[in-house]
Amino acid sequence: MVDGAQRSVEAPATDVAVGILVRRDGQGRECAFLLTSRPPGKVYAGYWEYPGGKFEPGETLEQALARELHEELGIRIAAVHPWQEELFDYPHARVRLHFCKVYEWEGDFDMREGQQMAWCSLPVTVGPVLPGTLPVLAWFARDWQHPGPLTVPAPPPAGG
């Protein structure tokens, strides 16, 4: 968990659906994942993360993720595979990230919020990455038996 000195551990967390879009190689092994940059005007603008967003009232995880990925990327996703959950205290918010793998989608990617996208493997060469992204990179490193670094150092984005 990221230390949030100004937040009480009792503060309610905002639930966030996070999509880990995964490509597979010719043998069906996971080999790449999609990262997107945070758009201008948002907290941590220019940092890289997995796409997704907050649940709307009454939404399930699958509904929230499908809506968010369509709103942000212009795609329609197939099955959602819940994977991991992490609680993070950022200086501006406490969030519960629901990480889900997605292997199938339809449509062309359309960066509807002015963000950038990159298909990545380990080590990640875009950056900097948002702190909430780091555990996922560690899980991929474990699952893919990647012994090296998770990221290549990158300077902070302008205005981030």
N, C-alpha and C positions, 0 to 999 in steps of 0.2 A: 504494500500500500504506500502511496506517495504521502509524505508527511504534510499535513495541513494544520500548521500551528494555530491558525485562527479559527479552526472548525472543531466543534465538539464531536467526539466519536459517536454521540447520540444523535447528531443531526441527521434528518431523513435524507436518504439517497434518491436521486433521480434515476429511474431505470432507462437504460439506453440499449437498443438493439444494434449489434455490430456485425456486419457481413464480411466474412473472410472468403472472398471469391478465389477459388483454387483451380489451377490448371493441372492436368495430369499428363504424364509422358506416355509414350507408346505402350508401356507395360502397365499402365493404370496407376503408377506411383505419383503422389503429389510432387510437383516440381517448381511451381511458381504461384505467387499470390498477388493480388491487386492492392496497391496503396494509392491513396489520393491525397492531394494537398488540401489543407484547410483554406477556404476561400478568404479573399480580402474582406476586412470588416468584422471577422469573427475572432474570438479569443484564440490565441495561438495561430493566427493567420500565417500561412506558409509552412507550417509544420506538417509532416506526413503522418497519415493514420489510415485505418481501415474505415470504409464508408459506413454510415448508419446514422441513427439519431434517436431522439427521445420517443418513448411510447406516448401515444395519445390516449386519453381516458377510454377505458373499455377495450383497448386493443390487446390481442395476444402477441407474443413474441414474433410469431410468423407474420402476422398482419403488419406489425410495426416495421419489421425488416423489409417486407415486400414494398410497403408504401415509401419508406425512406430511400431504398435503392432505385425505385422508379423516379422519385422526385429529384434525387441527386444525379443519377447516372443514366436515366432514360431506359432502363432495362426492366424486364419482367423475369422474376426468378422462379425456378422450379422448387424442389424440396429444400427445406431448411433443416440443417443438421446441428442442433444445439451441441456445443462443444465444451466451453469453459465459462466460468463466471468470476469476475474480480471486482472488488470494491476499491475505488480510488478517491482520495481526497486531493483535489486540486485547490489552489488558492481561491478560485471563483465558484467552485461547486463540488459537491460530493456525488459521485456517480457509481451506479452498479452496472458494469458492462457485461452484457450477455453476448458472448462471442459465439457465432454460428458459422459453420462452413457451408458454402454454397458451391456446388459443382456444375450446375446447369442453369442457363439463363437464355433469354431471347432478346433480340434487338441489338441495335448498334449503340455503343457507348456515346453519350451526349453529356458533356460536362456542364450541367445546367446551372451551376453556381460559380462558374468561372474558375474552377479548380483544375489541377493537372492530375494525370493518372500515370502510373508506371507499373508494369509487371515486374515483380522482384523475386529474387531467390536470396539465399544467404551467402555472403553478407549483403545487407541492404546498402545500396550505393546512393539512394536519394536521402535527403535529410535536411534538417534534423527530424527525427521521428518524435511524435508525441509520447510522453511517458507511458500512457496506457497501451501503447503498441508494443512496448518492450517485452512484456510477459509472453505475448503470442510468438514473438521471434524466438524466445527461449524454448517454448513448447515445440515449435518447428525444429529447432536445432536438436532437441532431444529425440523427436520422432524420426528425423531424417539422418540422425547420427552425424551431425555437422559439428566438428570439434573447434572450428575457428571462431573469429569474432562474429557478432550478430550484425554490426553496422560498420560502415566506414565513416570516420568522423566527418561531419559537415558543419560549416559555419551556420549560426542562427540566421533565419531569414530577416530581411529588412522589414522593420516595423512589427516583428513577431514578438 
